[in-house]
Amino acid sequence: MEACNSQRAATRAPHGMVASSQPLAAQVGLQVLKDGGNAADAAIAIAAMVNVTEPMMNGLGGDAFMLVHWQGKLYGLNASGRCPQAMTRETLSSTGWTAHMPQAGWQAVIVPGAPDGYFALHERFGSKNFADLVEPAAAYAENGFAVGQKIAHVWEWGASKLRLSDHSVQEYLLHGKPPEAGEIFRQPNLARTWRALGKYGRDWYYEGDLARKVVAASDAGGGYLKLPDLAAQHSEWADPISATYRGHRILEMPPNGQGLIVLMTLRILEGYDLAGIFRSDLAAAKHLILEALKLSFADAERYLGDPRFGHIDVDQLLSDEFIESRRELIQPAKAIPTPTAGSTHGNTTYFTVVDKDRNAISFITSISDIFGSGMVAGDTGIILHNRGAEFCLEAGHPNCVAPGKRPRHSILPAMVFRDDHLHMTFGCMGANMQPQGQVQILVNMIDRKMNPQEAIDASRVRVLGGNRISVESTLPSEVIARLAAMGHEIIPGEDPPADWLQPHDFMRSFMGSAQAVVIDPTYDTLCGGSDSRLDGVAIGY
């Protein structure tokens, strides 16, 4: 048996709770709840704050997805951006991009969707003034915050990309170097941008002065963004997709998100007595999870993209017949080769909020890779994402680049219902580790009866592609040896090279960072967990 390696207890509170990878952001969100704000208000305040305190992961130049549970009803919000009209296979090929998409620079930039999503959420559910909600983040950006220990390490990883642009160096390095843990970091330009956004609203970003600054920077850098591309951006309210796992209904965002991977994997695993297998043979249980994930990733690589550009039969992919055909491929003691699981790079921030009325938001926001494209739009302080890198250049592929198209997205918020009541809001950041982390957390809680903090802290494994996997050192050595004997190729983690600009496997050692809040049905209290793999906390009142 695997010993629980959690070094802290789950957080419990009666009224409201916030779980975030950034402690200052969690405090800002909790204060909004204590001051009478609701979950949507707190989520907007946290989104602004994590932009300031985790700028390499998320912000005004990125995308967002949200699941919202409000007064007993469920909503999904897709705030992902679209491909500019000028970005085509032909234009990319003419500039030398024929094998894969650009990974950095302005040519990797598509329309950011997150800011429009913030306003869409606020318009529908917010109760406080938007400018007041983002002011704490603006104040921290202006006056400075102390950089977290683990965030400082990620900042160092991304420093080489920042050096692609003088604006990026000026905004996000100190005397040419990334800030150290505990060092005060100030972002006056970003503070000014957040305050102007609060004052002038959504149209200032997508059609006004800020839009013109972004397009001017893109033009100067050889990018594809134009004013009509930004003006056309609008978030979409969407019905979540779901599947049941041992009496629990798991909710995910539909494609172009890849939450379907979580649902398919759980459907495959439901055919096994995982609780019993975990008790008797930990290596066998981890093997089954890895194999189910590999199969689901292979299907996602083949079928998922923007549904507006081609039908995606979610019901067929979750059907008993299809799931059984995939389950039959799994051998109990031998790893099977499968197609690669797609891109293994990316960086994201996830947080979740539950308020006193049990409204809840599962919120994930990302600039894709560490420091996104590496490009900052003039003096705005905004780092633009490189989400265009998620497209492919294979003609006819569901995820092939095309004007107005959204790429297959790695970010996925989640919720769990039990007996038709919201049971948990949770998520895990870390690119293609996100569905893998979600599956393992759910198995830990449902099959292994762990609380959210124990489930988050338990050791994880990660599919990298083919038979290549990564494992955490907290997994017993004899289990790691058994997995290797089954044919899993265990790849050690590593830091990126100093000139890291292209797709690289350095994130393979990172097992994601999760947050979760459970609504205790017995006492109607909240129980939260936050991942120690970053600087996170779950706090409540």
Beta strands, then each sheet from edge to edge (+ up, - down):
strand 1: 11-13
strand 2: 17-20
strand 3: 63-70
strand 4: 73-79
strand 5: 145-146
strand 6: 184-185
strand 7: 236-238
strand 8: 241-245
strand 9: 248-252
strand 10: 347-354
strand 11: 360-368
strand 12: 414-418
strand 13: 421-429
strand 14: 461-465
strand 15: 468-471
strand 16: 489-490
strand 17: 513-520
strand 18: 525-530
strand 19: 537-540
sheet 1: 1+ 18- 17+ 13- 12+ 9- 8+
sheet 2: 7+ 4- 3+ 11- 10+ 2- 19+
sheet 3: 5+ 6-
sheet 4: 14+ 15- 16-
end
